[in-house]
Amino acid sequence: MKVFGYSHKTKDELLELYECTVSADPQQLRELASFFESCAAAIEKSGKDWNHEHFLSSQEGINKTGPSIVVFNSDAE
C-alpha cells in the first residue's frame, strides 16, 4: 500500500507520503470505513477494470472544503 497526497502549498506536485493522519468524528470514520469496504468489493468484482473512486461524505461541507479522499486500484490498467 502506498499513500499519496498534495499539500495546500504544492497542489501541483503529487507526493508519496510516509504517514497520514485522519482527524474525524465517529460518523465520519464509519463513512470512511464503509467507503473503503465498498471500494474493496468493487475491485474484487471488476478487477483491473475498476480504476478509482472519490469519497463523498453525507456531511456536505466536507465535500466542498476537503480533504479529497480517492481510492485508486493499484492493479488498474
PDB file of N, CA, C and O in Angstrom, chain B, residues numbered from 101:
ATOM      1  N   MET B 101       0.837  -1.170   0.000  1.00  0.00           N
ATOM      2  CA  MET B 101       0.000   0.000   0.000  1.00  0.00           C
ATOM      3  C   MET B 101       0.885   1.237   0.000  1.00  0.00           C
ATOM      4  O   MET B 101       1.909   1.293   0.680  1.00  0.00           O
ATOM      5  N   LYS B 102       0.469   2.215  -0.770  1.00  0.00           N
ATOM      6  CA  LYS B 102       1.140   3.496  -0.803  1.00  0.00           C
ATOM      7  C   LYS B 102       0.104   4.582  -0.543  1.00  0.00           C
ATOM      8  O   LYS B 102      -1.073   4.420  -0.865  1.00  0.00           O
ATOM      9  N   VAL B 103       0.549   5.684   0.039  1.00  0.00           N
ATOM     10  CA  VAL B 103      -0.327   6.818   0.304  1.00  0.00           C
ATOM     11  C   VAL B 103       0.272   8.029  -0.394  1.00  0.00           C
ATOM     12  O   VAL B 103       1.454   8.330  -0.228  1.00  0.00           O
ATOM     13  N   PHE B 104      -0.549   8.718  -1.173  1.00  0.00           N
ATOM     14  CA  PHE B 104      -0.106   9.899  -1.906  1.00  0.00           C
ATOM     15  C   PHE B 104      -0.945  11.085  -1.491  1.00  0.00           C
ATOM     16  O   PHE B 104      -2.039  10.918  -0.952  1.00  0.00           O
ATOM     17  N   GLY B 105      -0.441  12.282  -1.737  1.00  0.00           N
ATOM     18  CA  GLY B 105      -1.223  13.461  -1.414  1.00  0.00           C
ATOM     19  C   GLY B 105      -0.586  14.733  -1.922  1.00  0.00           C
ATOM     20  O   GLY B 105       0.526  14.746  -2.448  1.00  0.00           O
ATOM     21  N   TYR B 106      -1.334  15.797  -1.743  1.00  0.00           N
ATOM     22  CA  TYR B 106      -0.907  17.139  -2.112  1.00  0.00           C
ATOM     23  C   TYR B 106      -0.983  18.005  -0.863  1.00  0.00           C
ATOM     24  O   TYR B 106      -1.818  17.760   0.008  1.00  0.00           O
ATOM     25  N   SER B 107      -0.138  18.996  -0.766  1.00  0.00           N
ATOM     26  CA  SER B 107      -0.277  19.976   0.304  1.00  0.00           C
ATOM     27  C   SER B 107      -0.958  21.211  -0.257  1.00  0.00           C
ATOM     28  O   SER B 107      -1.063  21.375  -1.473  1.00  0.00           O
ATOM     29  N   HIS B 108      -1.416  22.068   0.623  1.00  0.00           N
ATOM     30  CA  HIS B 108      -2.033  23.311   0.158  1.00  0.00           C
ATOM     31  C   HIS B 108      -1.020  24.155  -0.617  1.00  0.00           C
ATOM     32  O   HIS B 108      -1.397  24.912  -1.512  1.00  0.00           O
ATOM     33  N   LYS B 109       0.259  24.026  -0.276  1.00  0.00           N
ATOM     34  CA  LYS B 109       1.305  24.826  -0.928  1.00  0.00           C
ATOM     35  C   LYS B 109       1.762  24.218  -2.247  1.00  0.00           C
ATOM     36  O   LYS B 109       2.188  24.943  -3.146  1.00  0.00           O
ATOM     37  N   THR B 110       1.680  22.906  -2.373  1.00  0.00           N
ATOM     38  CA  THR B 110       2.197  22.228  -3.570  1.00  0.00           C
ATOM     39  C   THR B 110       1.094  21.420  -4.245  1.00  0.00           C
ATOM     40  O   THR B 110       1.254  20.219  -4.462  1.00  0.00           O
ATOM     41  N   LYS B 111      -0.009  22.058  -4.574  1.00  0.00           N
ATOM     42  CA  LYS B 111      -1.162  21.355  -5.148  1.00  0.00           C
ATOM     43  C   LYS B 111      -0.858  20.694  -6.482  1.00  0.00           C
ATOM     44  O   LYS B 111      -1.573  19.779  -6.891  1.00  0.00           O
ATOM     45  N   ASP B 112       0.179  21.135  -7.164  1.00  0.00           N
ATOM     46  CA  ASP B 112       0.520  20.564  -8.464  1.00  0.00           C
ATOM     47  C   ASP B 112       1.542  19.442  -8.375  1.00  0.00           C
ATOM     48  O   ASP B 112       1.863  18.820  -9.388  1.00  0.00           O
ATOM     49  N   GLU B 113       2.056  19.172  -7.184  1.00  0.00           N
ATOM     50  CA  GLU B 113       3.104  18.165  -7.019  1.00  0.00           C
ATOM     51  C   GLU B 113       2.592  17.014  -6.151  1.00  0.00           C
ATOM     52  O   GLU B 113       2.411  17.171  -4.944  1.00  0.00           O
ATOM     53  N   LEU B 114       2.360  15.857  -6.777  1.00  0.00           N
ATOM     54  CA  LEU B 114       1.913  14.676  -6.053  1.00  0.00           C
ATOM     55  C   LEU B 114       3.071  14.138  -5.223  1.00  0.00           C
ATOM     56  O   LEU B 114       4.155  13.885  -5.749  1.00  0.00           O
ATOM     57  N   LEU B 115       2.838  13.965  -3.926  1.00  0.00           N
ATOM     58  CA  LEU B 115       3.869  13.493  -3.014  1.00  0.00           C
ATOM     59  C   LEU B 115       3.517  12.106  -2.501  1.00  0.00           C
ATOM     60  O   LEU B 115       2.355  11.829  -2.205  1.00  0.00           O
ATOM     61  N   GLU B 116       4.514  11.231  -2.395  1.00  0.00           N
ATOM     62  CA  GLU B 116       4.299   9.960  -1.710  1.00  0.00           C
ATOM     63  C   GLU B 116       4.515  10.230  -0.231  1.00  0.00           C
ATOM     64  O   GLU B 116       5.582  10.688   0.177  1.00  0.00           O
ATOM     65  N   LEU B 117       3.488   9.941   0.576  1.00  0.00           N
ATOM     66  CA  LEU B 117       3.530  10.263   1.991  1.00  0.00           C
ATOM     67  C   LEU B 117       4.063   9.094   2.803  1.00  0.00           C
ATOM     68  O   LEU B 117       3.779   7.933   2.509  1.00  0.00           O
ATOM     69  N   TYR B 118       4.831   9.416   3.816  1.00  0.00           N
ATOM     70  CA  TYR B 118       5.322   8.421   4.763  1.00  0.00           C
ATOM     71  C   TYR B 118       4.236   8.105   5.791  1.00  0.00           C
ATOM     72  O   TYR B 118       4.096   6.964   6.232  1.00  0.00           O
ATOM     73  N   GLU B 119       3.487   9.109   6.155  1.00  0.00           N
ATOM     74  CA  GLU B 119       2.460   8.972   7.182  1.00  0.00           C
ATOM     75  C   GLU B 119       1.307   9.913   6.867  1.00  0.00           C
ATOM     76  O   GLU B 119       1.511  10.993   6.313  1.00  0.00           O
ATOM     77  N   CYS B 120       0.113   9.507   7.216  1.00  0.00           N
ATOM     78  CA  CYS B 120      -1.030  10.417   7.123  1.00  0.00           C
ATOM     79  C   CYS B 120      -1.847  10.270   8.399  1.00  0.00           C
ATOM     80  O   CYS B 120      -1.877   9.203   9.011  1.00  0.00           O
ATOM     81  N   THR B 121      -2.500  11.336   8.787  1.00  0.00           N
ATOM     82  CA  THR B 121      -3.312  11.350   9.991  1.00  0.00           C
ATOM     83  C   THR B 121      -4.726  11.750   9.615  1.00  0.00           C
ATOM     84  O   THR B 121      -4.927  12.699   8.857  1.00  0.00           O
ATOM     85  N   VAL B 122      -5.700  11.033  10.137  1.00  0.00           N
ATOM     86  CA  VAL B 122      -7.099  11.355   9.902  1.00  0.00           C
ATOM     87  C   VAL B 122      -7.686  11.860  11.219  1.00  0.00           C
ATOM     88  O   VAL B 122      -7.668  11.158  12.230  1.00  0.00           O
ATOM     89  N   SER B 123      -8.194  13.061  11.191  1.00  0.00           N
ATOM     90  CA  SER B 123      -8.880  13.644  12.342  1.00  0.00           C
ATOM     91  C   SER B 123     -10.357  13.713  11.994  1.00  0.00           C
ATOM     92  O   SER B 123     -10.757  14.504  11.140  1.00  0.00           O
ATOM     93  N   ALA B 124     -11.177  12.887  12.652  1.00  0.00           N
ATOM     94  CA  ALA B 124     -12.580  12.774  12.267  1.00  0.00           C
ATOM     95  C   ALA B 124     -13.421  12.355  13.461  1.00  0.00           C
ATOM     96  O   ALA B 124     -12.910  11.813  14.441  1.00  0.00           O
ATOM     97  N   ASP B 125     -14.726  12.617  13.363  1.00  0.00           N
ATOM     98  CA  ASP B 125     -15.647  12.156  14.398  1.00  0.00           C
ATOM     99  C   ASP B 125     -16.079  10.722  14.054  1.00  0.00           C
ATOM    100  O   ASP B 125     -15.806  10.244  12.953  1.00  0.00           O
ATOM    101  N   PRO B 126     -16.750  10.035  14.986  1.00  0.00           N
ATOM    102  CA  PRO B 126     -17.139   8.641  14.732  1.00  0.00           C
ATOM    103  C   PRO B 126     -17.979   8.447  13.469  1.00  0.00           C
ATOM    104  O   PRO B 126     -17.786   7.468  12.748  1.00  0.00           O
ATOM    105  N   GLN B 127     -18.910   9.365  13.192  1.00  0.00           N
ATOM    106  CA  GLN B 127     -19.731   9.233  11.980  1.00  0.00           C
ATOM    107  C   GLN B 127     -18.868   9.292  10.735  1.00  0.00           C
ATOM    108  O   GLN B 127     -19.052   8.494   9.816  1.00  0.00           O
ATOM    109  N   GLN B 128     -17.938  10.219  10.691  1.00  0.00           N
ATOM    110  CA  GLN B 128     -17.052  10.352   9.533  1.00  0.00           C
ATOM    111  C   GLN B 128     -16.173   9.119   9.377  1.00  0.00           C
ATOM    112  O   GLN B 128     -15.944   8.658   8.259  1.00  0.00           O
ATOM    113  N   LEU B 129     -15.684   8.587  10.479  1.00  0.00           N
ATOM    114  CA  LEU B 129     -14.852   7.376  10.411  1.00  0.00           C
ATOM    115  C   LEU B 129     -15.654   6.189   9.886  1.00  0.00           C
ATOM    116  O   LEU B 129     -15.138   5.386   9.110  1.00  0.00           O
ATOM    117  N   ARG B 130     -16.905   6.075  10.302  1.00  0.00           N
ATOM    118  CA  ARG B 130     -17.749   4.978   9.800  1.00  0.00           C
ATOM    119  C   ARG B 130     -18.037   5.143   8.314  1.00  0.00           C
ATOM    120  O   ARG B 130     -18.036   4.163   7.569  1.00  0.00           O
ATOM    121  N   GLU B 131     -18.282   6.373   7.881  1.00  0.00           N
ATOM    122  CA  GLU B 131     -18.498   6.622   6.453  1.00  0.00           C
ATOM    123  C   GLU B 131     -17.248   6.258   5.657  1.00  0.00           C
ATOM    124  O   GLU B 131     -17.338   5.655   4.587  1.00  0.00           O
ATOM    125  N   LEU B 132     -16.091   6.625   6.184  1.00  0.00           N
ATOM    126  CA  LEU B 132     -14.837   6.327   5.503  1.00  0.00           C
ATOM    127  C   LEU B 132     -14.595   4.818   5.460  1.00  0.00           C
ATOM    128  O   LEU B 132     -14.166   4.287   4.436  1.00  0.00           O
ATOM    129  N   ALA B 133     -14.866   4.131   6.561  1.00  0.00           N
ATOM    130  CA  ALA B 133     -14.714   2.669   6.589  1.00  0.00           C
ATOM    131  C   ALA B 133     -15.647   2.007   5.575  1.00  0.00           C
ATOM    132  O   ALA B 133     -15.251   1.070   4.882  1.00  0.00           O
ATOM    133  N   SER B 134     -16.870   2.488   5.492  1.00  0.00           N
ATOM    134  CA  SER B 134     -17.830   1.953   4.524  1.00  0.00           C
ATOM    135  C   SER B 134     -17.364   2.211   3.093  1.00  0.00           C
ATOM    136  O   SER B 134     -17.494   1.351   2.222  1.00  0.00           O
ATOM    137  N   PHE B 135     -16.819   3.405   2.862  1.00  0.00           N
ATOM    138  CA  PHE B 135     -16.277   3.750   1.541  1.00  0.00           C
ATOM    139  C   PHE B 135     -15.151   2.799   1.156  1.00  0.00           C
ATOM    140  O   PHE B 135     -15.127   2.297   0.032  1.00  0.00           O
ATOM    141  N   PHE B 136     -14.223   2.547   2.067  1.00  0.00           N
ATOM    142  CA  PHE B 136     -13.113   1.632   1.776  1.00  0.00           C
ATOM    143  C   PHE B 136     -13.628   0.216   1.504  1.00  0.00           C
ATOM    144  O   PHE B 136     -13.140  -0.458   0.597  1.00  0.00           O
ATOM    145  N   GLU B 137     -14.605  -0.230   2.280  1.00  0.00           N
ATOM    146  CA  GLU B 137     -15.192  -1.561   2.076  1.00  0.00           C
ATOM    147  C   GLU B 137     -15.861  -1.653   0.707  1.00  0.00           C
ATOM    148  O   GLU B 137     -15.724  -2.657   0.008  1.00  0.00           O
ATOM    149  N   SER B 138     -16.580  -0.606   0.331  1.00  0.00           N
ATOM    150  CA  SER B 138     -17.242  -0.572  -0.975  1.00  0.00           C
ATOM    151  C   SER B 138     -16.222  -0.614  -2.113  1.00  0.00           C
ATOM    152  O   SER B 138     -16.433  -1.302  -3.112  1.00  0.00           O
ATOM    153  N   CYS B 139     -15.134   0.111  -1.967  1.00  0.00           N
ATOM    154  CA  CYS B 139     -14.079   0.105  -2.993  1.00  0.00           C
ATOM    155  C   CYS B 139     -13.442  -1.278  -3.105  1.00  0.00           C
ATOM    156  O   CYS B 139     -13.192  -1.764  -4.208  1.00  0.00           O
ATOM    157  N   ALA B 140     -13.180  -1.909  -1.961  1.00  0.00           N
ATOM    158  CA  ALA B 140     -12.589  -3.248  -1.976  1.00  0.00           C
ATOM    159  C   ALA B 140     -13.498  -4.237  -2.691  1.00  0.00           C
ATOM    160  O   ALA B 140     -13.030  -5.050  -3.488  1.00  0.00           O
ATOM    161  N   ALA B 141     -14.791  -4.171  -2.413  1.00  0.00           N
ATOM    162  CA  ALA B 141     -15.752  -5.066  -3.068  1.00  0.00           C
ATOM    163  C   ALA B 141     -15.797  -4.805  -4.572  1.00  0.00           C
ATOM    164  O   ALA B 141     -15.877  -5.744  -5.364  1.00  0.00           O
ATOM    165  N   ALA B 142     -15.746  -3.539  -4.963  1.00  0.00           N
ATOM    166  CA  ALA B 142     -15.783  -3.193  -6.393  1.00  0.00           C
ATOM    167  C   ALA B 142     -14.529  -3.701  -7.109  1.00  0.00           C
ATOM    168  O   ALA B 142     -14.612  -4.181  -8.239  1.00  0.00           O
ATOM    169  N   ILE B 143     -13.380  -3.597  -6.459  1.00  0.00           N
ATOM    170  CA  ILE B 143     -12.139  -4.099  -7.061  1.00  0.00           C
ATOM    171  C   ILE B 143     -12.203  -5.614  -7.203  1.00  0.00           C
ATOM    172  O   ILE B 143     -11.801  -6.159  -8.231  1.00  0.00           O
ATOM    173  N   GLU B 144     -12.708  -6.299  -6.173  1.00  0.00           N
ATOM    174  CA  GLU B 144     -12.829  -7.755  -6.254  1.00  0.00           C
ATOM    175  C   GLU B 144     -13.778  -8.164  -7.383  1.00  0.00           C
ATOM    176  O   GLU B 144     -13.543  -9.160  -8.067  1.00  0.00           O
ATOM    177  N   LYS B 145     -14.839  -7.398  -7.572  1.00  0.00           N
ATOM    178  CA  LYS B 145     -15.823  -7.727  -8.609  1.00  0.00           C
ATOM    179  C   LYS B 145     -15.315  -7.397 -10.010  1.00  0.00           C
ATOM    180  O   LYS B 145     -15.503  -8.185 -10.936  1.00  0.00           O
ATOM    181  N   SER B 146     -14.674  -6.242 -10.173  1.00  0.00           N
ATOM    182  CA  SER B 146     -14.310  -5.754 -11.506  1.00  0.00           C
ATOM    183  C   SER B 146     -12.844  -5.900 -11.862  1.00  0.00           C
ATOM    184  O   SER B 146     -12.472  -5.731 -13.023  1.00  0.00           O
ATOM    185  N   GLY B 147     -12.014  -6.207 -10.892  1.00  0.00           N
ATOM    186  CA  GLY B 147     -10.592  -6.401 -11.161  1.00  0.00           C
ATOM    187  C   GLY B 147      -9.919  -5.170 -11.733  1.00  0.00           C
ATOM    188  O   GLY B 147     -10.148  -4.052 -11.271  1.00  0.00           O
ATOM    189  N   LYS B 148      -9.088  -5.381 -12.740  1.00  0.00           N
ATOM    190  CA  LYS B 148      -8.302  -4.296 -13.336  1.00  0.00           C
ATOM    191  C   LYS B 148      -9.157  -3.244 -14.036  1.00  0.00           C
ATOM    192  O   LYS B 148      -8.675  -2.152 -14.339  1.00  0.00           O
ATOM    193  N   ASP B 149     -10.426  -3.568 -14.293  1.00  0.00           N
ATOM    194  CA  ASP B 149     -11.314  -2.611 -14.951  1.00  0.00           C
ATOM    195  C   ASP B 149     -11.771  -1.496 -14.015  1.00  0.00           C
ATOM    196  O   ASP B 149     -12.200  -0.437 -14.475  1.00  0.00           O
ATOM    197  N   TRP B 150     -11.681  -1.728 -12.698  1.00  0.00           N
ATOM    198  CA  TRP B 150     -12.062  -0.699 -11.724  1.00  0.00           C
ATOM    199  C   TRP B 150     -10.857   0.191 -11.497  1.00  0.00           C
ATOM    200  O   TRP B 150      -9.787  -0.306 -11.145  1.00  0.00           O
ATOM    201  N   ASN B 151     -11.001   1.496 -11.690  1.00  0.00           N
ATOM    202  CA  ASN B 151      -9.862   2.405 -11.625  1.00  0.00           C
ATOM    203  C   ASN B 151      -9.771   3.160 -10.313  1.00  0.00           C
ATOM    204  O   ASN B 151      -8.810   2.980  -9.565  1.00  0.00           O
ATOM    205  N   HIS B 152     -10.762   4.010 -10.016  1.00  0.00           N
ATOM    206  CA  HIS B 152     -10.706   4.799  -8.785  1.00  0.00           C
ATOM    207  C   HIS B 152     -12.095   5.303  -8.400  1.00  0.00           C
ATOM    208  O   HIS B 152     -13.039   5.251  -9.189  1.00  0.00           O
ATOM    209  N   GLU B 153     -12.190   5.792  -7.166  1.00  0.00           N
ATOM    210  CA  GLU B 153     -13.447   6.342  -6.655  1.00  0.00           C
ATOM    211  C   GLU B 153     -13.129   7.456  -5.663  1.00  0.00           C
ATOM    212  O   GLU B 153     -12.149   7.378  -4.922  1.00  0.00           O
ATOM    213  N   HIS B 154     -13.969   8.496  -5.656  1.00  0.00           N
ATOM    214  CA  HIS B 154     -13.816   9.628  -4.741  1.00  0.00           C
ATOM    215  C   HIS B 154     -14.793   9.474  -3.577  1.00  0.00           C
ATOM    216  O   HIS B 154     -15.961   9.140  -3.775  1.00  0.00           O
ATOM    217  N   PHE B 155     -14.309   9.719  -2.379  1.00  0.00           N
ATOM    218  CA  PHE B 155     -15.138   9.679  -1.175  1.00  0.00           C
ATOM    219  C   PHE B 155     -16.045  10.896  -1.127  1.00  0.00           C
ATOM    220  O   PHE B 155     -15.588  12.027  -1.298  1.00  0.00           O
ATOM    221  N   LEU B 156     -17.326  10.665  -0.895  1.00  0.00           N
ATOM    222  CA  LEU B 156     -18.291  11.744  -0.704  1.00  0.00           C
ATOM    223  C   LEU B 156     -18.990  11.526   0.637  1.00  0.00           C
ATOM    224  O   LEU B 156     -19.628  10.496   0.855  1.00  0.00           O
ATOM    225  N   SER B 157     -18.865  12.485   1.511  1.00  0.00           N
ATOM    226  CA  SER B 157     -19.458  12.383   2.835  1.00  0.00           C
ATOM    227  C   SER B 157     -20.903  12.857   2.816  1.00  0.00           C
ATOM    228  O   SER B 157     -21.285  13.662   1.967  1.00  0.00           O
ATOM    229  N   SER B 158     -21.698  12.363   3.740  1.00  0.00           N
ATOM    230  CA  SER B 158     -23.065  12.867   3.893  1.00  0.00           C
ATOM    231  C   SER B 158     -23.046  14.265   4.504  1.00  0.00           C
ATOM    232  O   SER B 158     -24.031  14.999   4.424  1.00  0.00           O
ATOM    233  N   GLN B 159     -21.923  14.625   5.113  1.00  0.00           N
ATOM    234  CA  GLN B 159     -21.750  15.976   5.660  1.00  0.00           C
ATOM    235  C   GLN B 159     -21.240  16.861   4.526  1.00  0.00           C
ATOM    236  O   GLN B 159     -20.039  16.905   4.260  1.00  0.00           O
ATOM    237  N   GLU B 160     -22.135  17.549   3.873  1.00  0.00           N
ATOM    238  CA  GLU B 160     -21.869  18.239   2.619  1.00  0.00           C
ATOM    239  C   GLU B 160     -20.675  19.186   2.666  1.00  0.00           C
ATOM    240  O   GLU B 160     -19.953  19.308   1.677  1.00  0.00           O
ATOM    241  N   GLY B 161     -20.453  19.859   3.791  1.00  0.00           N
ATOM    242  CA  GLY B 161     -19.344  20.799   3.892  1.00  0.00           C
ATOM    243  C   GLY B 161     -17.993  20.154   3.648  1.00  0.00           C
ATOM    244  O   GLY B 161     -17.080  20.799   3.133  1.00  0.00           O
ATOM    245  N   ILE B 162     -17.857  18.894   4.011  1.00  0.00           N
ATOM    246  CA  ILE B 162     -16.588  18.190   3.808  1.00  0.00           C
ATOM    247  C   ILE B 162     -16.261  18.098   2.324  1.00  0.00           C
ATOM    248  O   ILE B 162     -15.105  18.258   1.931  1.00  0.00           O
ATOM    249  N   ASN B 163     -17.273  17.839   1.495  1.00  0.00           N
ATOM    250  CA  ASN B 163     -17.045  17.678   0.063  1.00  0.00           C
ATOM    251  C   ASN B 163     -16.624  18.989  -0.601  1.00  0.00           C
ATOM    252  O   ASN B 163     -15.920  18.978  -1.610  1.00  0.00           O
ATOM    253  N   LYS B 164     -17.058  20.121  -0.030  1.00  0.00           N
ATOM    254  CA  LYS B 164     -16.736  21.419  -0.618  1.00  0.00           C
ATOM    255  C   LYS B 164     -15.385  21.950  -0.161  1.00  0.00           C
ATOM    256  O   LYS B 164     -14.699  22.632  -0.922  1.00  0.00           O
ATOM    257  N   THR B 165     -14.998  21.647   1.070  1.00  0.00           N
ATOM    258  CA  THR B 165     -13.774  22.224   1.622  1.00  0.00           C
ATOM    259  C   THR B 165     -12.616  21.235   1.692  1.00  0.00           C
ATOM    260  O   THR B 165     -11.484  21.632   1.970  1.00  0.00           O
ATOM    261  N   GLY B 166     -12.874  19.984   1.449  1.00  0.00           N
ATOM    262  CA  GLY B 166     -11.829  18.973   1.507  1.00  0.00           C
ATOM    263  C   GLY B 166     -11.762  18.360   2.885  1.00  0.00           C
ATOM    264  O   GLY B 166     -12.503  18.779   3.774  1.00  0.00           O
ATOM    265  N   PRO B 167     -10.936  17.421   3.085  1.00  0.00           N
ATOM    266  CA  PRO B 167      -9.977  16.922   2.106  1.00  0.00           C
ATOM    267  C   PRO B 167     -10.633  15.994   1.094  1.00  0.00           C
ATOM    268  O   PRO B 167     -11.701  15.433   1.343  1.00  0.00           O
ATOM    269  N   SER B 168      -9.994  15.845  -0.023  1.00  0.00           N
ATOM    270  CA  SER B 168     -10.464  14.918  -1.036  1.00  0.00           C
ATOM    271  C   SER B 168      -9.772  13.583  -0.798  1.00  0.00           C
ATOM    272  O   SER B 168      -8.545  13.513  -0.736  1.00  0.00           O
ATOM    273  N   ILE B 169     -10.564  12.530  -0.667  1.00  0.00           N
ATOM    274  CA  ILE B 169     -10.004  11.189  -0.465  1.00  0.00           C
ATOM    275  C   ILE B 169     -10.367  10.353  -1.680  1.00  0.00           C
ATOM    276  O   ILE B 169     -11.539  10.234  -2.036  1.00  0.00           O
ATOM    277  N   VAL B 170      -9.354   9.775  -2.315  1.00  0.00           N
ATOM    278  CA  VAL B 170      -9.534   8.977  -3.519  1.00  0.00           C
ATOM    279  C   VAL B 170      -8.881   7.619  -3.304  1.00  0.00           C
ATOM    280  O   VAL B 170      -7.742   7.535  -2.843  1.00  0.00           O
ATOM    281  N   VAL B 171      -9.605   6.558  -3.640  1.00  0.00           N
ATOM    282  CA  VAL B 171      -9.019   5.215  -3.639  1.00  0.00           C
ATOM    283  C   VAL B 171      -8.709   4.862  -5.077  1.00  0.00           C
ATOM    284  O   VAL B 171      -9.566   4.984  -5.953  1.00  0.00           O
ATOM    285  N   PHE B 172      -7.476   4.420  -5.324  1.00  0.00           N
ATOM    286  CA  PHE B 172      -7.017   4.035  -6.653  1.00  0.00           C
ATOM    287  C   PHE B 172      -6.654   2.558  -6.620  1.00  0.00           C
ATOM    288  O   PHE B 172      -5.984   2.101  -5.694  1.00  0.00           O
ATOM    289  N   ASN B 173      -7.087   1.818  -7.616  1.00  0.00           N
ATOM    290  CA  ASN B 173      -6.793   0.393  -7.736  1.00  0.00           C
ATOM    291  C   ASN B 173      -5.348   0.229  -8.223  1.00  0.00           C
ATOM    292  O   ASN B 173      -5.026   0.594  -9.354  1.00  0.00           O
ATOM    293  N   SER B 174      -4.500  -0.307  -7.385  1.00  0.00           N
ATOM    294  CA  SER B 174      -3.086  -0.454  -7.754  1.00  0.00           C
ATOM    295  C   SER B 174      -2.873  -1.404  -8.928  1.00  0.00           C
ATOM    296  O   SER B 174      -1.808  -1.393  -9.546  1.00  0.00           O
ATOM    297  N   ASP B 175      -3.877  -2.227  -9.242  1.00  0.00           N
ATOM    298  CA  ASP B 175      -3.772  -3.156 -10.375  1.00  0.00           C
ATOM    299  C   ASP B 175      -4.465  -2.629 -11.644  1.00  0.00           C
ATOM    300  O   ASP B 175      -4.490  -3.313 -12.667  1.00  0.00           O
ATOM    301  N   ALA B 176      -5.020  -1.424 -11.574  1.00  0.00           N
ATOM    302  CA  ALA B 176      -5.765  -0.882 -12.721  1.00  0.00           C
ATOM    303  C   ALA B 176      -4.847  -0.686 -13.907  1.00  0.00           C
ATOM    304  O   ALA B 176      -3.655  -0.414 -13.762  1.00  0.00           O
ATOM    305  N   GLU B 177      -5.429  -0.832 -15.079  1.00  0.00           N
ATOM    306  CA  GLU B 177      -4.655  -0.639 -16.312  1.00  0.00           C
ATOM    307  C   GLU B 177      -4.930   0.721 -16.891  1.00  0.00           C
ATOM    308  O   GLU B 177      -4.373   1.073 -17.931  1.00  0.00           O
TER     309      GLU B 177
END
